[in-house]
Amino acid sequence: MCGIVGAVAQRDVAEILVEGLRRLEYRGYDSAGVAVVDQQGHLNRVRRLGKVQELADAVDSNPVIGGTGIAHTRWATHGEPSESNAHPHVSGDNIALVHNGIIENHEELRTLLTERGYSFVSQTDTEVIAHLVEWELRSAATLLEAVQKTVAQLEGAYGTVVMDRRDPDRVVVARSGSPLVIGLGVGENFLASDQLALLNVTRRFMFLEEGDVAEITRREVNVFDASGEPIQREVHESNLQQDAADKGQYRHYMQKEIYEQPSALINTMEGRISNDSVIVESIGSGAKEILEKVEHVQIIACGTSYNAGMVARYWFESMAGVSCDVEIASEFRYRKFVTRPNSLLLTLSQSGETADTLAALRLAKEKGYMSAMTICNVAGSSLVRESDLAFMTRAGTEIGVASTKAFTTQLVAMLMFVTALGKEKGLINADKEREIVASLHQLPTQIEKALAFDKPIEQLAEDFADKHHALFLGRGEFYPIAMEASLKLKEISYIHAEAYAAGELKHGPLALIDADMPVIVVAPTNDLLEKLKSNIEEVRARGGLLYVFADSEAGFEACEGMKIITMPCVDDIIAPIFYTVPMQLLSYHVALIKGTDVDQPRNLAKAVTVE
């Protein structure tokens, strides 16, 4: 979602700030802005609607000079996308501020501030914070004190950065529910909502915790916890690659990330499986003791991660013999639920900062869950720091809004975890474990084979050029794969797509079937294949247009109204992961034909850090 970059340095920082925003473009946004205090103490602000390049061109035309500055990309929540609603926001001639998150009591505060004589020039909740800081600074001794008094009045989520042109050698940041990271330099310091924004200027990072307020100057970073007490936060050395934001030979980030999956899966498995077993200790310190006690797993996730959790539910119950529920985080956190004995809360997130998932984790800690584990792609993220166990997917930075390699690496991580759990429960013996591990070793090569179907799938995608609706079908663990395929198609091509468990066709969806609605079926050879064939016949009998992805042993033959995409045979255990890839390729090529923005689809953001 919204991106923040800031700097306190001796050199001019505008170029660093704008480059940082470029590196955060993948998060989704509609406007961008920058504010810098120059050597004469003047506050110079530039904002533009649209892409970061529009802002960069404006800054090039009218250079913004100075060593202290803040910048922001906005994803509209309160107020339409416009230059007047773009960040940074100001109060009077002195205070400039950027903010990620949502202030839930902004209307009440707006009324109060209007009574105090403040005029509002935007529709945003953020402008409320700027005016509150200005008000508190009238009586506070320092900007730090004013910000601390301000955040005590805020309800909701915020990651905010404030500077005062009269005190140009410092900025103050505050974090509650929206991530902020401080980048440490030599004689200069930086801050951002994502460390990726700062990799060109530093590799040393300090992650702020919930409720922290920090004062940053060129030479010092002073952090205070939610109670206002000074506290030390650990400094981490980042090993992320600076070229993660480079598309290289690929047309889009999504395409690049689809093709990175074989290597990403190798990274996920490295050091966690031997020739014939899953290394339980690789899950984390104390994992063995936790696994021995687990009697139930509650998976909490959103979007693509929710679909991954739905696949894992089949594995937990069929392989490890442990009951498993999967719930959307935004539903879980707002309903009354019963905590089962010895329950493990398992959160799934690419970013580790998904607002609803993070709130669900914090709620679960109050409700007596035995332990909390996260499967995540971002080291140092809030979910990782606040969970008892963190199993990193190591997918590498994912730029495309529509998740690809993050999904498949989550599945591999969960398959390894299920194996370890089943082994501790005595339901996965040595022979079964060897079989699972052998399949995992084969997986990167099998994914390469799936990627080889790119050209046939590109040709197939032409059939979707004039389509506005699509239906995906699967059974068993392939139903969630159909859900993920449906999500990908609607995200990036804007085709309305639904997924159904194929056995549900006769309970309603058959009414939709006609020659204008393509029906895509995931149909590998397994115990449910014959049932699935009956469902396919139900579609054929009603004139539906079928596209069946099946292996050579499934026994399908192409005929009028049904196209068969014959895939290689793969082991049952890894088949859901394998069949994800052709679904990704199909969505990608349909989106190209439709002419949509593949990497940054309309209305969507990469990391959803607000409700």
C-alpha positions as a printed NumPy array, in Angstrom:
array([[  0.   ,   0.   ,   0.   ],
       [  1.242,   3.605,   0.523],
       [  5.002,   4.068,   0.544],
       [  7.103,   6.298,   2.805],
       [ 10.718,   7.415,   2.392],
       [ 12.62 ,   9.953,   4.492],
       [ 16.165,  11.192,   5.051],
       [ 18.252,  13.36 ,   7.358],
       [ 21.614,  13.95 ,   5.689],
       [ 24.269,  16.518,   4.831],
       [ 23.838,  15.937,   1.085],
       [ 20.82 ,  16.789,  -1.078],
       [ 18.253,  14.024,  -0.604],
       [ 15.536,  14.673,  -3.203],
       [ 17.02 ,  12.182,  -5.66 ],
       [ 17.312,   9.534,  -2.927],
       [ 13.705,  10.109,  -1.89 ],
       [ 12.324,   9.844,  -5.416],
       [ 14.386,   6.73 ,  -6.137],
       [ 13.063,   5.215,  -2.931],
       [  9.519,   5.86 ,  -4.128],
       [ 10.321,   4.15 ,  -7.427],
       [ 11.35 ,   1.051,  -5.512],
       [  7.982,   1.082,  -3.742],
       [  5.863,   1.515,  -6.86 ],
       [  4.944,  -2.165,  -6.761],
       [  2.894,  -1.559,  -3.603],
       [  0.199,   0.316,  -5.516],
       [ -0.543,   4.061,  -5.417],
       [ -2.312,   6.901,  -7.228],
       [ -0.201,   9.985,  -6.431],
       [  3.241,  10.91 ,  -5.152],
       [  4.887,  13.804,  -3.384],
       [  8.061,  15.064,  -1.74 ],
       [  8.898,  17.817,   0.752],
       [ 12.421,  19.048,   1.582],
       [ 13.743,  21.729,   3.925],
       [ 16.5  ,  23.765,   2.272],
       [ 19.499,  25.481,   3.897],
       [ 17.548,  28.707,   4.296],
       [ 14.842,  26.916,   6.274],
       [ 12.271,  27.026,   3.487],
       [  9.869,  24.098,   3.078],
       [  9.635,  23.07 ,  -0.573],
       [  6.851,  20.673,  -1.499],
       [  6.045,  19.031,  -4.848],
       [  3.079,  16.705,  -5.417],
       [  1.731,  15.039,  -8.546],
       [ -1.189,  12.822,  -9.455],
       [ -0.192,   9.609, -11.23 ],
       [  3.111,   7.783, -11.475],
       [  6.341,   8.56 ,  -9.642],
       [  7.816,   9.583, -12.992],
       [  5.456,  12.57 , -13.013],
       [  6.912,  13.637,  -9.668],
       [ 10.473,  12.976, -10.856],
       [  9.925,  15.175, -13.923],
       [  8.536,  17.961, -11.751],
       [ 11.505,  17.792,  -9.371],
       [ 13.922,  17.827, -12.318],
       [ 12.24 ,  20.934, -13.708],
       [ 12.28 ,  22.749, -10.363],
       [ 15.066,  21.228,  -8.235],
       [ 14.263,  20.679,  -4.573],
       [ 17.467,  21.271,  -2.592],
       [ 18.084,  20.221,   1.   ],
       [ 19.322,  17.512,   3.341],
       [ 16.131,  16.734,   5.28 ],
       [ 13.063,  15.483,   3.476],
       [ 10.119,  13.122,   3.31 ],
       [  8.322,  11.514,   0.374],
       [  5.211,   9.414,  -0.14 ],
       [  3.158,   7.408,  -2.599],
       [ -0.563,   7.46 ,  -1.745],
       [ -3.227,   4.799,  -2.214],
       [ -6.543,   6.582,  -1.736],
       [ -8.63 ,   5.755,   1.334],
       [-10.133,   9.086,   2.416],
       [-10.671,  11.387,  -0.539],
       [-10.298,  10.819,  -4.261],
       [ -6.935,  10.581,  -6.002],
       [ -5.912,  14.217,  -6.542],
       [ -2.974,  16.52 ,  -6.06 ],
       [ -4.655,  18.244,  -3.123],
       [ -5.1  ,  14.891,  -1.357],
       [ -1.541,  13.742,  -2.109],
       [  1.1  ,  13.67 ,   0.634],
       [  3.069,  15.32 ,   2.19 ],
       [  0.434,  17.347,   4.007],
       [  1.284,  20.553,   5.847],
       [ -0.001,  22.651,   8.71 ],
       [  0.737,  26.338,   8.472],
       [  4.157,  27.19 ,   7.122],
       [  6.126,  24.872,   9.357],
       [  4.886,  21.279,   9.72 ],
       [  5.055,  18.667,   6.933],
       [  3.911,  15.101,   7.383],
       [  3.393,  11.803,   5.568],
       [  1.247,   8.952,   6.823],
       [  0.316,   5.355,   6.045],
       [ -2.788,   3.834,   7.617],
       [ -6.25 ,   5.019,   8.595],
       [ -7.184,   7.324,  11.489],
       [-10.581,   6.029,  12.593],
       [-11.492,   9.037,  14.752],
       [-10.492,  11.615,  12.124],
       [-13.992,  13.128,  11.861],
       [-14.128,  13.829,  15.583],
       [-10.628,  15.336,  15.479],
       [-11.464,  17.362,  12.371],
       [-14.409,  18.932,  14.181],
       [-12.236,  19.739,  17.196],
       [ -9.503,  21.29 ,  15.054],
       [-11.989,  23.329,  13.035],
       [-13.272,  24.79 ,  16.304],
       [ -9.669,  25.698,  17.109],
       [ -9.46 ,  27.695,  13.88 ],
       [ -7.744,  25.274,  11.506],
       [ -8.801,  25.168,   7.858],
       [ -8.678,  21.911,   5.901],
       [ -7.639,  21.851,   2.249],
       [ -7.867,  18.09 ,   1.662],
       [-10.365,  15.278,   2.226],
       [ -7.795,  13.077,   3.945],
       [ -7.577,  11.799,   7.49 ],
       [ -3.835,  12.56 ,   7.35 ],
       [ -4.266,  16.336,   7.433],
       [ -5.802,  15.923,  10.891],
       [ -2.457,  14.606,  12.202],
       [ -0.525,  17.533,  10.732],
       [ -2.767,  20.089,  12.425],
       [ -2.696,  18.176,  15.725],
       [  1.113,  18.227,  15.718],
       [  1.107,  21.963,  14.992],
       [ -1.324,  22.531,  17.867],
       [  0.636,  20.453,  20.348],
       [  3.905,  22.079,  19.317],
       [  2.581,  25.409,  20.6  ],
       [  2.991,  24.107,  24.155],
       [  5.479,  21.233,  23.742],
       [  9.178,  21.772,  24.246],
       [ 10.22 ,  19.639,  21.243],
       [  8.825,  18.12 ,  18.076],
       [  9.276,  14.702,  19.699],
       [  7.043,  15.683,  22.612],
       [  4.429,  17.15 ,  20.254],
       [  4.283,  13.946,  18.218],
       [  4.011,  11.812,  21.362],
       [  1.087,  13.922,  22.553],
       [ -0.493,  13.732,  19.107],
       [ -0.386,   9.964,  18.668],
       [ -1.964,   9.519,  22.089],
       [ -5.099,  11.078,  20.576],
       [ -5.203,   8.889,  17.452],
       [ -7.351,   5.809,  17.006],
       [ -6.533,   3.474,  14.144],
       [ -3.371,   2.604,  12.255],
       [ -0.508,   4.869,  11.385],
       [  3.059,   4.934,  10.268],
       [  3.843,   8.635,  10.196],
       [  6.845,  10.908,   9.713],
       [  6.889,  14.574,  10.76 ],
       [  9.344,  17.396,  10.156],
       [  9.404,  21.048,  11.181],
       [ 11.138,  23.537,   8.872],
       [ 12.32 ,  25.533,  11.922],
       [ 14.217,  22.465,  13.171],
       [ 15.569,  21.045,   9.904],
       [ 18.111,  18.642,  11.391],
       [ 15.622,  16.043,  12.636],
       [ 12.463,  14.136,  11.825],
       [ 10.161,  12.268,  14.21 ],
       [  8.467,   9.017,  13.279],
       [  5.692,   7.031,  14.962],
       [  4.444,   3.528,  14.274],
       [  1.18 ,   1.806,  15.212],
       [ -0.151,  -0.924,  12.948],
       [  1.745,   0.292,   9.883],
       [  5.408,  -0.664,   9.403],
       [  8.382,   1.693,   9.518],
       [ 12.067,   0.847,   9.256],
       [ 15.047,   3.111,   9.972],
       [ 18.082,   2.849,   7.696],
       [ 21.382,   3.644,   9.398],
       [ 24.142,   5.389,   7.478],
       [ 27.393,   7.185,   8.252],
       [ 26.645,  10.781,   9.184],
       [ 23.152,  10.336,   7.765],
       [ 20.066,   8.292,   8.529],
       [ 17.012,   7.265,   6.554],
       [ 13.568,   5.799,   7.065],
       [ 10.996,   3.998,   4.952],
       [  7.947,   1.79 ,   5.073],
       [  9.956,  -0.983,   3.368],
       [ 13.701,  -1.59 ,   3.489],
       [ 13.694,  -2.172,  -0.284],
       [ 13.375,   1.598,  -0.716],
       [ 16.741,   2.204,   0.965],
       [ 18.988,  -0.575,  -0.342],
       [ 20.878,   1.858,  -2.562],
       [ 22.003,   3.905,   0.479],
       [ 22.316,   1.431,   3.392],
       [ 22.248,  -2.207,   4.424],
       [ 21.772,  -1.636,   8.174],
       [ 18.207,  -1.43 ,   9.436],
       [ 16.307,  -0.969,  12.678],
       [ 12.67 ,  -2.077,  12.734],
       [ 10.288,  -0.074,  14.9  ],
       [  7.91 ,  -2.016,  17.126],
       [  4.233,  -1.349,  17.8  ],
       [  3.781,   1.977,  19.608],
       [  7.35 ,   3.197,  19.055],
       [  8.159,   6.863,  18.486],
       [ 11.664,   7.747,  17.266],
       [ 13.653,  10.936,  16.811],
       [ 16.117,  10.78 ,  13.914],
       [ 19.004,  13.137,  13.239],
       [ 22.091,  12.765,  11.05 ],
       [ 24.07 ,  11.108,  13.839],
       [ 21.505,   9.686,  16.26 ],
       [ 18.393,   7.564,  16.399],
       [ 16.544,   7.705,  19.722],
       [ 13.631,   5.299,  20.112],
       [ 10.893,   5.478,  22.743],
       [  8.346,   2.735,  23.399],
       [  4.573,   3.129,  23.76 ],
       [  4.971,   4.258,  27.375],
       [  7.49 ,   6.943,  26.394],
       [ 10.517,   5.144,  27.838],
       [ 13.828,   5.069,  25.918],
       [ 14.492,   1.662,  24.388],
       [ 17.11 ,   0.01 ,  22.188],
       [ 16.001,  -1.765,  19.016],
       [ 18.236,  -4.358,  17.394],
       [ 20.115,  -3.452,  14.201],
       [ 19.865,  -5.949,  11.334],
       [ 22.073,  -6.386,   8.27 ],
       [ 19.935,  -6.883,   5.147],
       [ 20.844,  -9.439,   2.479],
       [ 18.074,  -8.419,   0.049],
       [ 19.187,  -7.913,  -3.543],
       [ 19.194,  -4.37 ,  -4.919],
       [ 18.303,  -5.644,  -8.375],
       [ 15.012,  -7.142,  -7.162],
       [ 13.263,  -4.198,  -8.801],
       [ 14.904,  -4.879, -12.185],
       [ 12.72 ,  -6.727, -14.71 ],
       [ 15.776,  -7.904, -16.648],
       [ 14.794,  -9.744, -19.826],
       [ 11.136,  -9.983, -18.86 ],
       [  8.278,  -7.792, -20.   ],
       [  6.661,  -7.575, -16.569],
       [  7.581,  -8.27 , -12.963],
       [  4.806, -10.854, -12.82 ],
       [  6.307, -12.737, -15.734],
       [  9.753, -12.577, -14.119],
       [  8.389, -13.866, -10.831],
       [  6.522, -16.729, -12.49 ],
       [  9.797, -17.833, -14.07 ],
       [ 11.727, -17.382, -10.819],
       [  9.673, -20.079,  -9.12 ],
       [ 12.061, -23.025,  -9.646],
       [ 14.908, -21.138,  -7.961],
       [ 12.586, -19.663,  -5.323],
       [ 11.397, -23.155,  -4.347],
       [ 15.008, -24.332,  -4.059],
       [ 15.67 , -21.411,  -1.699],
       [ 12.611, -22.337,   0.383],
       [ 13.831, -25.908,   0.784],
       [ 17.544, -25.218,   1.226],
       [ 18.827, -26.415,   4.598],
       [ 15.393, -27.728,   5.57 ],
       [ 15.349, -31.127,   3.894],
       [ 18.054, -33.749,   3.673],
       [ 18.11 , -36.613,   1.21 ],
       [ 15.198, -38.349,   2.906],
       [ 13.786, -36.22 ,   5.734],
       [ 12.523, -32.817,   6.825],
       [ 14.779, -31.18 ,   9.407],
       [ 12.394, -30.245,  12.215],
       [ 14.909, -27.898,  13.844],
       [ 14.919, -25.733,  10.692],
       [ 11.382, -24.587,  11.516],
       [ 12.701, -22.658,  14.483],
       [ 14.032, -22.826,  18.004],
       [ 11.691, -24.851,  20.186],
       [  9.679, -26.125,  17.214],
       [  9.897, -29.773,  18.256],
       [  8.414, -29.09 ,  21.697],
       [  5.574, -27.064,  20.161],
       [  4.772, -29.651,  17.494],
       [  4.516, -32.41 ,  20.052],
       [  1.646, -30.552,  21.763],
       [ -0.331, -29.393,  18.705],
       [ -3.841, -30.855,  18.498],
       [ -5.39 , -28.291,  16.166],
       [ -4.166, -25.73 ,  13.614],
       [ -6.013, -22.474,  12.932],
       [ -4.82 , -20.827,   9.724],
       [ -5.433, -17.092,   9.319],
       [ -4.714, -15.304,   6.026],
       [ -6.038, -13.004,   3.299],
       [ -6.273, -13.225,  -0.488],
       [ -3.727, -15.514,  -2.128],
       [ -2.377, -16.59 ,   1.257],
       [ -5.893, -17.69 ,   2.23 ],
       [ -5.992, -19.919,  -0.842],
       [ -2.651, -21.422,   0.158],
       [ -4.069, -22.129,   3.595],
       [ -7.048, -23.885,   2.032],
       [ -4.682, -26.275,   0.228],
       [ -2.75 , -26.908,   3.439],
       [ -5.927, -27.847,   5.3  ],
       [ -6.157, -31.019,   3.205],
       [ -2.535, -31.832,   4.038],
       [ -2.834, -31.21 ,   7.78 ],
       [ -5.817, -33.511,   8.142],
       [ -4.932, -36.263,   5.644],
       [ -1.203, -36.492,   6.346],
       [ -0.614, -35.239,   9.885],
       [ -3.96 , -36.249,  11.372],
       [ -4.418, -32.811,  12.939],
       [ -7.679, -30.905,  12.547],
       [ -7.338, -27.623,  10.69 ],
       [ -9.568, -24.606,  10.143],
       [ -8.847, -21.815,   7.672],
       [-10.372, -18.378,   8.022],
       [-10.101, -14.999,   6.375],
       [ -8.346, -12.704,   8.836],
       [-10.852,  -9.866,   8.524],
       [-13.664, -12.259,   9.517],
       [-11.777, -14.06 ,  12.268],
       [-10.865, -10.905,  14.151],
       [-14.446,  -9.639,  14.331],
       [-16.352, -12.727,  15.396],
       [-16.665, -14.512,  18.695],
       [-14.746, -17.762,  18.459],
       [-13.894, -20.688,  20.659],
       [-10.223, -21.525,  21.128],
       [ -9.632, -25.244,  20.911],
       [ -7.197, -26.881,  23.349],
       [ -3.556, -26.928,  22.258],
       [ -4.257, -24.884,  19.142],
       [ -1.481, -23.477,  16.999],
       [ -2.304, -20.222,  15.249],
       [ -0.649, -20.226,  11.814],
       [ -0.611, -16.91 ,   9.934],
       [  0.296, -16.693,   6.256],
       [  1.463, -13.469,   4.629],
       [  3.809, -12.42 ,   1.855],
       [  4.607,  -9.042,   3.418],
       [  4.234,  -9.864,   7.103],
       [  2.422,  -6.548,   7.519],
       [ -1.125,  -7.4  ,   6.389],
       [ -3.245,  -5.376,   8.79 ],
       [ -6.077,  -7.852,   9.366],
       [ -3.735, -10.822,   9.746],
       [ -1.566,  -8.938,  12.217],
       [ -4.613,  -7.878,  14.23 ],
       [ -5.831, -11.492,  14.264],
       [ -2.47 , -12.65 ,  15.629],
       [ -2.632, -10.11 ,  18.443],
       [ -6.209, -11.097,  19.247],
       [ -5.314, -14.795,  19.29 ],
       [ -2.594, -14.143,  21.848],
       [ -5.294, -12.831,  24.182],
       [ -7.573, -15.81 ,  23.534],
       [ -5.362, -18.587,  24.807],
       [ -3.76 , -20.053,  21.713],
       [ -0.967, -22.409,  22.658],
       [  1.5  , -20.839,  20.243],
       [  1.685, -18.646,  17.145],
       [  3.636, -19.371,  13.988],
       [  3.936, -17.407,  10.758],
       [  4.937, -18.434,   7.267],
       [  6.188, -15.245,   5.685],
       [  8.492, -13.841,   3.017],
       [  9.834, -10.723,   4.748],
       [ 12.363, -11.075,   7.55 ],
       [ 11.932,  -8.452,  10.245],
       [  8.261,  -7.856,   9.418],
       [  5.714,  -7.459,  12.194],
       [  4.291, -10.982,  11.889],
       [  7.781, -12.456,  12.078],
       [  8.741, -10.423,  15.123],
       [  5.508, -11.065,  17.   ],
       [  5.177, -14.827,  16.37 ],
       [  6.723, -17.614,  18.425],
       [  7.924, -19.415,  15.292],
       [  8.712, -17.853,  11.903],
       [  9.239, -20.054,   8.865],
       [ 10.584, -17.857,   6.072],
       [  9.62 , -18.708,   2.502],
       [ 12.732, -17.024,   1.027],
       [ 10.893, -16.275,  -2.205],
       [ 12.823, -13.073,  -2.763],
       [ 11.197,  -9.697,  -3.268],
       [  7.896,  -9.974,  -5.116],
       [  7.041,  -6.803,  -7.02 ],
       [  3.955,  -7.794,  -9.02 ],
       [  0.736,  -7.093,  -7.142],
       [ -0.683, -10.459,  -8.228],
       [  1.247, -12.943,  -6.103],
       [  2.924, -15.896,  -7.838],
       [  6.153, -17.166,  -6.307],
       [  4.987, -16.132,  -2.833],
       [  2.037, -18.521,  -3.23 ],
       [  4.019, -21.55 ,  -4.389],
       [  6.746, -21.037,  -1.784],
       [  4.069, -20.814,   0.921],
       [  2.73 , -24.172,  -0.267],
       [  6.18 , -25.754,  -0.138],
       [  6.834, -24.309,   3.313],
       [  3.539, -25.68 ,   4.581],
       [  4.153, -29.089,   3.026],
       [  7.463, -29.289,   4.881],
       [  5.785, -28.131,   8.082],
       [  2.95 , -30.668,   7.728],
       [  5.545, -33.396,   7.215],
       [  7.409, -32.376,  10.354],
       [  4.151, -32.259,  12.316],
       [  3.008, -35.646,  11.003],
       [  6.37 , -37.12 ,  11.91 ],
       [  6.078, -35.832,  15.471],
       [  2.539, -37.235,  15.669],
       [  3.671, -40.638,  14.43 ],
       [  1.4  , -40.585,  11.381],
       [  4.151, -40.05 ,   8.819],
       [  6.631, -42.907,   8.989],
       [ 10.123, -42.961,   7.507],
       [  8.957, -44.425,   4.186],
       [  6.23 , -41.808,   3.736],
       [  8.624, -39.028,   4.68 ],
       [ 11.144, -40.246,   2.1  ],
       [  8.374, -40.222,  -0.508],
       [  7.386, -36.641,   0.324],
       [ 10.975, -35.411,   0.369],
       [ 11.71 , -37.131,  -2.953],
       [  8.73 , -35.317,  -4.486],
       [  9.979, -32.004,  -3.083],
       [ 13.413, -32.597,  -4.597],
       [ 11.738, -33.138,  -7.988],
       [  9.525, -30.074,  -7.749],
       [ 11.828, -27.373,  -9.223],
       [ 12.422, -29.538, -12.291],
       [  8.706, -30.22 , -12.607],
       [  7.962, -26.499, -12.436],
       [ 10.429, -25.973, -15.298],
       [  8.344, -28.449, -17.314],
       [  5.181, -26.501, -16.506],
       [  6.844, -23.267, -17.666],
       [  7.593, -24.951, -20.992],
       [  3.851, -24.743, -21.721],
       [  4.055, -20.964, -21.995],
       [  3.577, -20.821, -25.792],
       [  0.593, -23.222, -25.997],
       [ -1.061, -21.37 , -23.123],
       [ -0.376, -18.028, -24.844],
       [ -2.24 , -19.323, -27.907],
       [ -5.046, -20.64 , -25.713],
       [ -5.425, -17.222, -24.088],
       [ -6.595, -15.756, -27.404],
       [ -9.925, -17.522, -26.849],
       [-10.503, -15.204, -23.859],
       [-10.108, -11.934, -25.784],
       [-13.85 , -11.222, -25.864],
       [-14.836, -12.973, -22.633],
       [-16.196, -11.191, -19.574],
       [-16.803, -14.159, -17.256],
       [-15.002, -17.413, -16.452],
       [-15.562, -20.389, -14.169],
       [-12.788, -22.499, -12.604],
       [-13.438, -26.006, -11.278],
       [-11.459, -28.401,  -9.114],
       [-12.021, -31.092,  -6.517],
       [-10.247, -31.879,  -3.258],
       [ -7.045, -29.898,  -2.827],
       [ -7.418, -28.662,  -6.411],
       [-10.504, -26.661,  -5.483],
       [ -8.294, -24.068,  -3.704],
       [ -6.006, -24.111,  -6.755],
       [ -9.072, -23.232,  -8.829],
       [ -9.776, -20.446,  -6.311],
       [ -6.267, -19.086,  -6.758],
       [ -6.533, -19.327, -10.56 ],
       [ -9.825, -17.436, -10.43 ],
       [ -8.292, -14.743,  -8.231],
       [ -5.337, -14.286, -10.591],
       [ -7.551, -13.907, -13.661],
       [ -9.838, -11.318, -12.062],
       [ -6.918,  -9.392, -10.518],
       [ -4.964,  -8.732, -13.67 ],
       [ -7.379,  -9.144, -16.602],
       [-10.516,  -7.705, -14.92 ],
       [-12.546, -10.679, -16.14 ],
       [-15.186, -11.684, -13.624],
       [-14.109, -15.152, -12.511],
       [-15.425, -17.593,  -9.947],
       [-14.178, -20.887,  -8.594],
       [-16.331, -23.781,  -7.476],
       [-15.794, -27.22 ,  -6.068],
       [-16.883, -29.184,  -9.119],
       [-19.374, -31.248,  -7.127],
       [-21.311, -28.033,  -6.42 ],
       [-22.141, -27.407, -10.085],
       [-25.638, -28.818,  -9.916],
       [-26.363, -26.713,  -6.819],
       [-26.536, -23.482,  -8.756],
       [-23.575, -22.624, -11.018],
       [-24.897, -24.768, -13.903],
       [-27.397, -21.971, -14.513],
       [-24.524, -19.804, -15.72 ],
       [-23.185, -22.236, -18.309],
       [-23.326, -21.174, -21.949],
       [-20.981, -20.849, -24.909],
       [-19.807, -17.407, -23.748],
       [-18.462, -18.55 , -20.382],
       [-15.21 , -20.541, -20.526],
       [-14.937, -23.25 , -17.883],
       [-11.372, -24.083, -16.84 ],
       [-10.906, -27.416, -15.085],
       [ -7.882, -28.629, -13.079],
       [ -8.047, -32.4  , -13.617],
       [ -4.954, -34.441, -12.694],
       [ -5.227, -38.183, -12.274],
       [ -6.253, -38.932,  -8.687],
       [ -8.998, -40.615,  -6.685],
       [-11.552, -37.953,  -7.603],
       [-10.912, -37.968, -11.355],
       [-13.947, -40.068, -12.287],
       [-16.195, -37.825, -10.199],
       [-14.675, -34.828, -11.939],
       [-15.306, -36.34 , -15.362],
       [-18.994, -36.558, -14.501],
       [-18.962, -32.857, -13.609],
       [-17.28 , -32.068, -16.916],
       [-20.027, -33.943, -18.76 ],
       [-22.599, -31.809, -16.96 ],
       [-20.957, -28.738, -18.5  ],
       [-20.666, -30.293, -21.976],
       [-24.318, -31.297, -21.978],
       [-25.27 , -27.633, -21.528],
       [-23.13 , -26.28 , -24.324],
       [-20.305, -25.033, -22.142],
       [-16.828, -24.237, -23.485],
       [-14.296, -26.385, -21.591],
       [-10.538, -26.052, -21.087],
       [ -9.236, -29.081, -19.219],
       [ -5.724, -29.161, -17.732],
       [ -4.988, -32.864, -17.214],
       [ -2.063, -35.293, -17.333],
       [ -1.541, -37.921, -20.008],
       [ -3.011, -40.686, -17.856],
       [ -6.347, -38.936, -17.267],
       [ -7.869, -40.32 , -20.461],
       [ -9.312, -37.107, -21.909],
       [ -9.72 , -36.58 , -25.636],
       [-10.348, -33.234, -27.272],
       [-13.711, -32.807, -28.937],
       [-16.086, -30.043, -29.956],
       [-16.472, -27.633, -27.085],
       [-13.568, -29.12 , -25.072],
       [ -9.857, -28.381, -25.374],
       [ -7.354, -30.555, -23.513],
       [ -4.028, -29.192, -22.261],
       [ -2.016, -32.332, -21.554],
       [  0.439, -31.832, -18.708],
       [  3.208, -34.156, -17.48 ],
       [  2.392, -36.688, -14.771],
       [  3.611, -35.572, -11.348],
       [  3.44 , -37.064,  -7.865],
       [  0.109, -36.49 ,  -6.135],
       [  1.677, -34.671,  -3.191],
       [  3.184, -31.864,  -5.299],
       [  0.497, -31.771,  -7.991],
       [ -1.37 , -28.773,  -6.484],
       [  1.833, -26.721,  -6.596],
       [  2.621, -27.883, -10.138],
       [ -0.836, -27.059, -11.536],
       [ -0.669, -23.559, -10.1  ],
       [  1.914, -22.558, -12.72 ],
       [ -0.155, -23.083, -15.901],
       [ -2.989, -21.177, -14.213],
       [ -0.603, -18.267, -13.597],
       [  0.547, -18.325, -17.22 ],
       [ -3.044, -18.355, -18.465],
       [ -3.967, -15.309, -16.383],
       [ -0.828, -13.486, -17.485],
       [ -1.419, -14.009, -21.197],
       [ -5.118, -13.176, -20.989],
       [ -4.192,  -9.91 , -19.276],
       [ -1.741,  -9.108, -22.094],
       [ -4.501,  -9.64 , -24.639],
       [ -6.875,  -7.473, -22.612],
       [ -4.231,  -4.725, -22.421],
       [ -4.415,  -4.237, -18.667],
       [ -1.656,  -3.105, -16.302],
       [ -0.299,  -6.522, -15.343],
       [  2.   ,  -5.457, -12.512],
       [ -0.165,  -2.736, -11.01 ],
       [ -3.817,  -3.623, -11.632],
       [ -6.335,  -0.909, -10.95 ],
       [ -7.588,  -0.324,  -7.401],
       [ -5.197,  -2.885,  -5.874],
       [ -2.129,  -2.623,  -3.65 ],
       [  0.625,  -5.101,  -2.94 ],
       [  0.749,  -4.873,   0.827],
       [ -2.618,  -4.155,   2.442],
       [ -1.584,  -2.414,   5.654],
       [ -5.014,  -0.972,   6.434],
       [ -8.389,  -2.615,   7.031]])
